[in-house]
Amino acid sequence: MDLSELQRLTVVKLREEALKHQSITGVNGMNKEQLIEALAPVFGIDLEAETRAIKERLAESKGVLKKEIAKLKGERNAALEDHDQDGFDQARKEIKRRKRRLRHMLKAGTV
């Protein structure tokens, strides 16, 4: 089991898994993050290395999205100068989608 599989499990499933191991105590009082931290050594997962790898991937994706947003802003401004309402609206929607994706990625990346 790896970190992503642990994160996908519900708190109830994580508690059941933690109860199987005698080395973990106080399972019922733990939240999801604490359960993952307690179970990671049991499954041989290095949390620091895993989270570092996730953050590096996010940083790469973040840069790509920001470049796309900058390009779309240029397209939006060009459409505005040309009085192209459809192009302007389409560029605005794409900018909004990219920004939303960026926010959700960064929120999910704070593991």
N, CA, C and O atoms as a GROMACS GRO file, in nm:
protein
  444
    1MET      N    1   0.085  -0.117   0.000
    1MET     CA    2   0.000   0.000   0.000
    1MET      C    3   0.090   0.123   0.000
    1MET      O    4   0.187   0.130   0.075
    2ASP      N    5   0.056   0.221  -0.085
    2ASP     CA    6   0.136   0.343  -0.091
    2ASP      C    7   0.057   0.461  -0.037
    2ASP      O    8  -0.058   0.446   0.005
    3LEU      N    9   0.118   0.577  -0.038
    3LEU     CA   10   0.058   0.696   0.023
    3LEU      C   11  -0.074   0.734  -0.042
    3LEU      O   12  -0.169   0.770   0.027
    4SER      N   13  -0.081   0.727  -0.174
    4SER     CA   14  -0.205   0.766  -0.242
    4SER      C   15  -0.320   0.673  -0.205
    4SER      O   16  -0.434   0.717  -0.192
    5GLU      N   17  -0.290   0.545  -0.188
    5GLU     CA   18  -0.395   0.450  -0.147
    5GLU      C   19  -0.441   0.480  -0.004
    5GLU      O   20  -0.560   0.472   0.026
    6LEU      N   21  -0.347   0.514   0.083
    6LEU     CA   22  -0.384   0.550   0.220
    6LEU      C   23  -0.472   0.675   0.222
    6LEU      O   24  -0.568   0.682   0.298
    7GLN      N   25  -0.438   0.772   0.140
    7GLN     CA   26  -0.514   0.897   0.138
    7GLN      C   27  -0.654   0.876   0.083
    7GLN      O   28  -0.746   0.950   0.119
    8ARG      N   29  -0.672   0.778  -0.004
    8ARG     CA   30  -0.804   0.752  -0.061
    8ARG      C   31  -0.896   0.680   0.036
    8ARG      O   32  -1.018   0.684   0.020
    9LEU      N   33  -0.840   0.613   0.136
    9LEU     CA   34  -0.923   0.541   0.232
    9LEU      C   35  -0.999   0.638   0.322
    9LEU      O   36  -0.952   0.748   0.351
   10THR      N   37  -1.116   0.595   0.366
   10THR     CA   38  -1.193   0.676   0.460
   10THR      C   39  -1.132   0.662   0.600
   10THR      O   40  -1.049   0.575   0.624
   11VAL      N   41  -1.174   0.749   0.690
   11VAL     CA   42  -1.123   0.745   0.827
   11VAL      C   43  -1.160   0.612   0.892
   11VAL      O   44  -1.080   0.555   0.967
   12VAL      N   45  -1.280   0.564   0.864
   12VAL     CA   46  -1.325   0.437   0.923
   12VAL      C   47  -1.234   0.323   0.878
   12VAL      O   48  -1.192   0.241   0.959
   13LYS      N   49  -1.203   0.318   0.748
   13LYS     CA   50  -1.115   0.212   0.695
   13LYS      C   51  -0.974   0.226   0.752
   13LYS      O   52  -0.909   0.126   0.784
   14LEU      N   53  -0.927   0.350   0.765
   14LEU     CA   54  -0.794   0.372   0.823
   14LEU      C   55  -0.790   0.324   0.968
   14LEU      O   56  -0.692   0.264   1.011
   15ARG      N   57  -0.897   0.351   1.043
   15ARG     CA   58  -0.902   0.305   1.183
   15ARG      C   59  -0.902   0.153   1.190
   15ARG      O   60  -0.832   0.095   1.273
   16GLU      N   61  -0.979   0.088   1.102
   16GLU     CA   62  -0.981  -0.058   1.099
   16GLU      C   63  -0.841  -0.112   1.070
   16GLU      O   64  -0.797  -0.209   1.132
   17GLU      N   65  -0.774  -0.050   0.975
   17GLU     CA   66  -0.638  -0.093   0.939
   17GLU      C   67  -0.542  -0.071   1.056
   17GLU      O   68  -0.456  -0.155   1.082
   18ALA      N   69  -0.556   0.041   1.126
   18ALA     CA   70  -0.468   0.072   1.238
   18ALA      C   71  -0.493  -0.022   1.356
   18ALA      O   72  -0.400  -0.056   1.429
   19LEU      N   73  -0.617  -0.064   1.375
   19LEU     CA   74  -0.649  -0.154   1.485
   19LEU      C   75  -0.585  -0.292   1.466
   19LEU      O   76  -0.566  -0.365   1.564
   20LYS      N   77  -0.552  -0.328   1.344
   20LYS     CA   78  -0.488  -0.456   1.316
   20LYS      C   79  -0.345  -0.461   1.369
   20LYS      O   80  -0.289  -0.569   1.388
   21HIS      N   81  -0.286  -0.344   1.391
   21HIS     CA   82  -0.146  -0.338   1.433
   21HIS      C   83  -0.139  -0.298   1.580
   21HIS      O   84  -0.196  -0.197   1.622
   22GLN      N   85  -0.068  -0.377   1.657
   22GLN     CA   86  -0.058  -0.356   1.801
   22GLN      C   87   0.027  -0.232   1.836
   22GLN      O   88   0.011  -0.175   1.943
   23SER      N   89   0.115  -0.193   1.745
   23SER     CA   90   0.206  -0.082   1.776
   23SER      C   91   0.137   0.054   1.775
   23SER      O   92   0.192   0.152   1.826
   24ILE      N   93   0.019   0.062   1.718
   24ILE     CA   94  -0.053   0.190   1.709
   24ILE      C   95  -0.160   0.193   1.817
   24ILE      O   96  -0.247   0.106   1.823
   25THR      N   97  -0.152   0.296   1.903
   25THR     CA   98  -0.251   0.309   2.010
   25THR      C   99  -0.325   0.441   1.996
   25THR      O  100  -0.276   0.534   1.932
   26GLY      N  101  -0.443   0.450   2.056
   26GLY     CA  102  -0.523   0.572   2.052
   26GLY      C  103  -0.586   0.597   1.916
   26GLY      O  104  -0.603   0.712   1.876
   27VAL      N  105  -0.620   0.491   1.847
   27VAL     CA  106  -0.670   0.501   1.710
   27VAL      C  107  -0.802   0.577   1.704
   27VAL      O  108  -0.822   0.658   1.613
   28ASN      N  109  -0.891   0.553   1.799
   28ASN     CA  110  -1.024   0.614   1.792
   28ASN      C  111  -1.022   0.765   1.812
   28ASN      O  112  -1.118   0.832   1.773
   29GLY      N  113  -0.918   0.819   1.869
   29GLY     CA  114  -0.909   0.963   1.889
   29GLY      C  115  -0.834   1.036   1.779
   29GLY      O  116  -0.816   1.157   1.786
   30MET      N  117  -0.788   0.963   1.677
   30MET     CA  118  -0.707   1.023   1.571
   30MET      C  119  -0.793   1.068   1.454
   30MET      O  120  -0.897   1.008   1.424
   31ASN      N  121  -0.748   1.175   1.388
   31ASN     CA  122  -0.813   1.216   1.263
   31ASN      C  123  -0.737   1.152   1.146
   31ASN      O  124  -0.643   1.077   1.166
   32LYS      N  125  -0.779   1.183   1.025
   32LYS     CA  126  -0.724   1.116   0.907
   32LYS      C  127  -0.574   1.140   0.892
   32LYS      O  128  -0.499   1.045   0.865
   33GLU      N  129  -0.528   1.264   0.909
   33GLU     CA  130  -0.386   1.293   0.894
   33GLU      C  131  -0.302   1.217   0.996
   33GLU      O  132  -0.196   1.163   0.963
   34GLN      N  133  -0.350   1.212   1.119
   34GLN     CA  134  -0.277   1.140   1.224
   34GLN      C  135  -0.274   0.991   1.195
   34GLN      O  136  -0.172   0.925   1.219
   35LEU      N  137  -0.384   0.936   1.145
   35LEU     CA  138  -0.388   0.794   1.111
   35LEU      C  139  -0.290   0.762   0.998
   35LEU      O  140  -0.221   0.660   1.002
   36ILE      N  141  -0.283   0.848   0.899
   36ILE     CA  142  -0.190   0.826   0.788
   36ILE      C  143  -0.046   0.832   0.838
   36ILE      O  144   0.037   0.750   0.798
   37GLU      N  145  -0.016   0.928   0.926
   37GLU     CA  146   0.119   0.939   0.982
   37GLU      C  147   0.154   0.816   1.065
   37GLU      O  148   0.269   0.774   1.066
   38ALA      N  149   0.056   0.760   1.135
   38ALA     CA  150   0.081   0.642   1.217
   38ALA      C  151   0.095   0.516   1.132
   38ALA      O  152   0.175   0.428   1.164
   39LEU      N  153   0.018   0.507   1.024
   39LEU     CA  154   0.021   0.386   0.940
   39LEU      C  155   0.136   0.384   0.841
   39LEU      O  156   0.178   0.277   0.797
   40ALA      N  157   0.188   0.500   0.804
   40ALA     CA  158   0.293   0.506   0.703
   40ALA      C  159   0.416   0.421   0.740
   40ALA      O  160   0.462   0.344   0.655
   41PRO      N  161   0.470   0.431   0.861
   41PRO     CA  162   0.586   0.346   0.893
   41PRO      C  163   0.553   0.197   0.893
   41PRO      O  164   0.639   0.114   0.862
   42VAL      N  165   0.430   0.162   0.927
   42VAL     CA  166   0.389   0.021   0.929
   42VAL      C  167   0.396  -0.038   0.788
   42VAL      O  168   0.437  -0.152   0.771
   43PHE      N  169   0.357   0.041   0.688
   43PHE     CA  170   0.359  -0.006   0.550
   43PHE      C  171   0.490   0.027   0.479
   43PHE      O  172   0.505  -0.001   0.360
   44GLY      N  173   0.586   0.086   0.551
   44GLY     CA  174   0.715   0.116   0.493
   44GLY      C  175   0.714   0.236   0.399
   44GLY      O  176   0.790   0.241   0.303
   45ILE      N  177   0.628   0.332   0.427
   45ILE     CA  178   0.617   0.451   0.344
   45ILE      C  179   0.696   0.564   0.410
   45ILE      O  180   0.676   0.594   0.528
   46ASP      N  181   0.784   0.627   0.332
   46ASP     CA  182   0.858   0.743   0.380
   46ASP      C  183   0.776   0.867   0.345
   46ASP      O  184   0.777   0.912   0.230
   47LEU      N  185   0.707   0.923   0.444
   47LEU     CA  186   0.617   1.036   0.419
   47LEU      C  187   0.689   1.157   0.363
   47LEU      O  188   0.638   1.224   0.273
   48GLU      N  189   0.807   1.186   0.414
   48GLU     CA  190   0.879   1.305   0.368
   48GLU      C  191   0.916   1.293   0.221
   48GLU      O  192   0.900   1.389   0.146
   49ALA      N  193   0.965   1.177   0.180
   49ALA     CA  194   1.003   1.158   0.040
   49ALA      C  195   0.880   1.163  -0.051
   49ALA      O  196   0.885   1.222  -0.158
   50GLU      N  197   0.772   1.101  -0.007
   50GLU     CA  198   0.649   1.099  -0.088
   50GLU      C  199   0.593   1.240  -0.104
   50GLU      O  200   0.558   1.280  -0.215
   51THR      N  201   0.585   1.315   0.006
   51THR     CA  202   0.528   1.450  -0.004
   51THR      C  203   0.620   1.542  -0.083
   51THR      O  204   0.573   1.632  -0.153
   52ARG      N  205   0.750   1.520  -0.072
   52ARG     CA  206   0.845   1.601  -0.150
   52ARG      C  207   0.823   1.576  -0.300
   52ARG      O  208   0.824   1.669  -0.379
   53ALA      N  209   0.805   1.449  -0.337
   53ALA     CA  210   0.782   1.416  -0.478
   53ALA      C  211   0.652   1.476  -0.528
   53ALA      O  212   0.645   1.525  -0.641
   54ILE      N  213   0.548   1.473  -0.445
   54ILE     CA  214   0.418   1.530  -0.484
   54ILE      C  215   0.432   1.680  -0.504
   54ILE      O  216   0.380   1.735  -0.601
   55LYS      N  217   0.502   1.747  -0.413
   55LYS     CA  218   0.517   1.892  -0.424
   55LYS      C  219   0.600   1.931  -0.546
   55LYS      O  220   0.575   2.034  -0.607
   56GLU      N  221   0.699   1.848  -0.582
   56GLU     CA  222   0.778   1.877  -0.702
   56GLU      C  223   0.692   1.866  -0.827
   56GLU      O  224   0.701   1.948  -0.917
   57ARG      N  225   0.607   1.762  -0.832
   57ARG     CA  226   0.517   1.747  -0.946
   57ARG      C  227   0.421   1.865  -0.955
   57ARG      O  228   0.392   1.915  -1.064
   58LEU      N  229   0.371   1.909  -0.840
   58LEU     CA  230   0.279   2.023  -0.838
   58LEU      C  231   0.349   2.150  -0.886
   58LEU      O  232   0.289   2.231  -0.957
   59ALA      N  233   0.474   2.167  -0.847
   59ALA     CA  234   0.548   2.287  -0.888
   59ALA      C  235   0.563   2.291  -1.039
   59ALA      O  236   0.551   2.397  -1.100
   60GLU      N  237   0.590   2.174  -1.101
   60GLU     CA  238   0.603   2.169  -1.246
   60GLU      C  239   0.470   2.203  -1.312
   60GLU      O  240   0.465   2.282  -1.406
   61SER      N  241   0.362   2.143  -1.263
   61SER     CA  242   0.230   2.166  -1.320
   61SER      C  243   0.188   2.311  -1.299
   61SER      O  244   0.124   2.372  -1.384
   62LYS      N  245   0.225   2.365  -1.185
   62LYS     CA  246   0.190   2.503  -1.152
   62LYS      C  247   0.251   2.599  -1.253
   62LYS      O  248   0.185   2.692  -1.299
   63GLY      N  249   0.377   2.576  -1.286
   63GLY     CA  250   0.444   2.662  -1.383
   63GLY      C  251   0.379   2.655  -1.521
   63GLY      O  252   0.363   2.756  -1.588
   64VAL      N  253   0.342   2.535  -1.562
   64VAL     CA  254   0.277   2.517  -1.692
   64VAL      C  255   0.144   2.591  -1.695
   64VAL      O  256   0.113   2.660  -1.791
   65LEU      N  257   0.065   2.575  -1.588
   65LEU     CA  258  -0.065   2.642  -1.583
   65LEU      C  259  -0.050   2.794  -1.584
   65LEU      O  260  -0.128   2.863  -1.650
   66LYS      N  261   0.047   2.844  -1.512
   66LYS     CA  262   0.066   2.990  -1.507
   66LYS      C  263   0.107   3.043  -1.645
   66LYS      O  264   0.065   3.152  -1.683
   67LYS      N  265   0.188   2.968  -1.719
   67LYS     CA  266   0.225   3.010  -1.854
   67LYS      C  267   0.104   3.010  -1.946
   67LYS      O  268   0.087   3.100  -2.028
   68GLU      N  269   0.018   2.907  -1.931
   68GLU     CA  270  -0.104   2.901  -2.012
   68GLU      C  271  -0.194   3.020  -1.980
   68GLU      O  272  -0.253   3.079  -2.070
   69ILE      N  273  -0.206   3.054  -1.852
   69ILE     CA  274  -0.290   3.168  -1.812
   69ILE      C  275  -0.236   3.296  -1.872
   69ILE      O  276  -0.313   3.379  -1.921
   70ALA      N  277  -0.104   3.315  -1.870
   70ALA     CA  278  -0.045   3.436  -1.927
   70ALA      C  279  -0.072   3.444  -2.077
   70ALA      O  280  -0.103   3.550  -2.130
   71LYS      N  281  -0.059   3.329  -2.147
   71LYS     CA  282  -0.086   3.327  -2.291
   71LYS      C  283  -0.233   3.360  -2.318
   71LYS      O  284  -0.264   3.436  -2.410
   72LEU      N  285  -0.323   3.303  -2.238
   72LEU     CA  286  -0.466   3.329  -2.256
   72LEU      C  287  -0.501   3.474  -2.226
   72LEU      O  288  -0.592   3.530  -2.289
   73LYS      N  289  -0.431   3.535  -2.132
   73LYS     CA  290  -0.456   3.677  -2.104
   73LYS      C  291  -0.419   3.762  -2.225
   73LYS      O  292  -0.487   3.860  -2.256
   74GLY      N  293  -0.312   3.724  -2.293
   74GLY     CA  294  -0.275   3.794  -2.416
   74GLY      C  295  -0.382   3.779  -2.523
   74GLY      O  296  -0.417   3.875  -2.592
   75GLU      N  297  -0.435   3.656  -2.537
   75GLU     CA  298  -0.542   3.632  -2.633
   75GLU      C  299  -0.667   3.712  -2.596
   75GLU      O  300  -0.736   3.766  -2.682
   76ARG      N  301  -0.695   3.718  -2.467
   76ARG     CA  302  -0.813   3.793  -2.420
   76ARG      C  303  -0.799   3.941  -2.455
   76ARG      O  304  -0.893   4.003  -2.504
   77ASN      N  305  -0.681   3.996  -2.428
   77ASN     CA  306  -0.658   4.138  -2.457
   77ASN      C  307  -0.664   4.166  -2.607
   77ASN      O  308  -0.715   4.270  -2.649
   78ALA      N  309  -0.612   4.073  -2.688
   78ALA     CA  310  -0.619   4.090  -2.834
   78ALA      C  311  -0.764   4.087  -2.881
   78ALA      O  312  -0.802   4.165  -2.968
   79ALA      N  313  -0.843   3.998  -2.825
   79ALA     CA  314  -0.985   3.989  -2.862
   79ALA      C  315  -1.059   4.115  -2.819
   79ALA      O  316  -1.150   4.160  -2.889
   80LEU      N  317  -1.021   4.171  -2.708
   80LEU     CA  318  -1.084   4.294  -2.660
   80LEU      C  319  -1.054   4.411  -2.754
   80LEU      O  320  -1.142   4.492  -2.784
   81GLU      N  321  -0.929   4.419  -2.799
   81GLU     CA  322  -0.892   4.526  -2.892
   81GLU      C  323  -0.960   4.511  -3.028
   81GLU      O  324  -0.993   4.610  -3.093
   82ASP      N  325  -0.981   4.384  -3.070
   82ASP     CA  326  -1.047   4.358  -3.199
   82ASP      C  327  -1.199   4.362  -3.188
   82ASP      O  328  -1.268   4.342  -3.288
   83HIS      N  329  -1.251   4.388  -3.070
   83HIS     CA  330  -1.396   4.388  -3.044
   83HIS      C  331  -1.458   4.253  -3.079
   83HIS      O  332  -1.569   4.246  -3.132
   84ASP      N  333  -1.384   4.145  -3.048
   84ASP     CA  334  -1.431   4.009  -3.073
   84ASP      C  335  -1.489   3.955  -2.943
   84ASP      O  336  -1.416   3.901  -2.859
   85GLN      N  337  -1.618   3.969  -2.925
   85GLN     CA  338  -1.683   3.931  -2.799
   85GLN      C  339  -1.673   3.780  -2.773
   85GLN      O  340  -1.649   3.738  -2.660
   86ASP      N  341  -1.693   3.699  -2.878
   86ASP     CA  342  -1.687   3.553  -2.860
   86ASP      C  343  -1.547   3.508  -2.818
   86ASP      O  344  -1.533   3.426  -2.727
   87GLY      N  345  -1.445   3.561  -2.884
   87GLY     CA  346  -1.308   3.528  -2.848
   87GLY      C  347  -1.273   3.574  -2.708
   87GLY      O  348  -1.202   3.506  -2.633
   88PHE      N  349  -1.323   3.692  -2.673
   88PHE     CA  350  -1.300   3.747  -2.539
   88PHE      C  351  -1.362   3.657  -2.433
   88PHE      O  352  -1.298   3.623  -2.334
   89ASP      N  353  -1.490   3.619  -2.454
   89ASP     CA  354  -1.559   3.534  -2.357
   89ASP      C  355  -1.493   3.397  -2.345
   89ASP      O  356  -1.479   3.344  -2.235
   90GLN      N  357  -1.453   3.341  -2.457
   90GLN     CA  358  -1.388   3.210  -2.456
   90GLN      C  359  -1.256   3.216  -2.379
   90GLN      O  360  -1.226   3.127  -2.299
   91ALA      N  361  -1.177   3.318  -2.403
   91ALA     CA  362  -1.049   3.333  -2.333
   91ALA      C  363  -1.072   3.351  -2.183
   91ALA      O  364  -1.000   3.293  -2.102
   92ARG      N  365  -1.173   3.431  -2.146
   92ARG     CA  366  -1.204   3.451  -2.005
   92ARG      C  367  -1.242   3.320  -1.937
   92ARG      O  368  -1.198   3.292  -1.826
   93LYS      N  369  -1.324   3.239  -2.005
   93LYS     CA  370  -1.365   3.111  -1.947
   93LYS      C  371  -1.246   3.018  -1.929
   93LYS      O  372  -1.235   2.949  -1.827
   94GLU      N  373  -1.157   3.016  -2.027
   94GLU     CA  374  -1.039   2.930  -2.017
   94GLU      C  375  -0.946   2.976  -1.905
   94GLU      O  376  -0.890   2.894  -1.833
   95ILE      N  377  -0.930   3.107  -1.890
   95ILE     CA  378  -0.849   3.160  -1.780
   95ILE      C  379  -0.909   3.118  -1.647
   95ILE      O  380  -0.838   3.074  -1.556
   96LYS      N  381  -1.040   3.131  -1.637
   96LYS     CA  382  -1.108   3.094  -1.513
   96LYS      C  383  -1.090   2.945  -1.483
   96LYS      O  384  -1.066   2.908  -1.368
   97ARG      N  385  -1.101   2.860  -1.586
   97ARG     CA  386  -1.081   2.715  -1.566
   97ARG      C  387  -0.940   2.685  -1.517
   97ARG      O  388  -0.921   2.607  -1.423
   98ARG      N  389  -0.841   2.747  -1.581
   98ARG     CA  390  -0.702   2.721  -1.542
   98ARG      C  391  -0.676   2.768  -1.399
   98ARG      O  392  -0.608   2.700  -1.323
   99LYS      N  393  -0.729   2.885  -1.363
   99LYS     CA  394  -0.708   2.936  -1.228
   99LYS      C  395  -0.775   2.846  -1.126
   99LYS      O  396  -0.719   2.820  -1.019
  100ARG      N  397  -0.894   2.798  -1.158
  100ARG     CA  398  -0.965   2.708  -1.066
  100ARG      C  399  -0.886   2.578  -1.049
  100ARG      O  400  -0.872   2.528  -0.937
  101ARG      N  401  -0.836   2.524  -1.160
  101ARG     CA  402  -0.757   2.401  -1.153
  101ARG      C  403  -0.631   2.423  -1.068
  101ARG      O  404  -0.592   2.337  -0.990
  102LEU      N  405  -0.569   2.540  -1.085
  102LEU     CA  406  -0.449   2.573  -1.009
  102LEU      C  407  -0.479   2.580  -0.860
  102LEU      O  408  -0.404   2.527  -0.778
  103ARG      N  409  -0.589   2.647  -0.824
  103ARG     CA  410  -0.627   2.657  -0.683
  103ARG      C  411  -0.654   2.519  -0.623
  103ARG      O  412  -0.608   2.490  -0.513
  104HIS      N  413  -0.727   2.436  -0.695
  104HIS     CA  414  -0.759   2.303  -0.643
  104HIS      C  415  -0.634   2.216  -0.631
  104HIS      O  416  -0.620   2.139  -0.536
  105MET      N  417  -0.543   2.229  -0.728
  105MET     CA  418  -0.419   2.153  -0.721
  105MET      C  419  -0.338   2.193  -0.599
  105MET      O  420  -0.287   2.108  -0.526
  106LEU      N  421  -0.327   2.323  -0.577
  106LEU     CA  422  -0.246   2.370  -0.464
  106LEU      C  423  -0.311   2.334  -0.332
  106LEU      O  424  -0.241   2.302  -0.235
  107LYS      N  425  -0.442   2.337  -0.326
  107LYS     CA  426  -0.512   2.299  -0.204
  107LYS      C  427  -0.491   2.150  -0.176
  107LYS      O  428  -0.468   2.112  -0.061
  108ALA      N  429  -0.498   2.068  -0.279
  108ALA     CA  430  -0.479   1.925  -0.262
  108ALA      C  431  -0.333   1.892  -0.234
  108ALA      O  432  -0.304   1.789  -0.172
  109GLY      N  433  -0.242   1.976  -0.277
  109GLY     CA  434  -0.099   1.950  -0.260
  109GLY      C  435  -0.048   1.974  -0.121
  109GLY      O  436   0.064   1.935  -0.090
  110THR      N  437  -0.126   2.036  -0.035
  110THR     CA  438  -0.082   2.060   0.102
  110THR      C  439  -0.109   1.936   0.184
  110THR      O  440  -0.200   1.932   0.266
  111VAL      N  441  -0.028   1.835   0.161
  111VAL     CA  442  -0.046   1.705   0.227
  111VAL      C  443   0.014   1.709   0.365
  111VAL      O  444   0.010   1.610   0.437
   0.00000   0.00000   0.00000
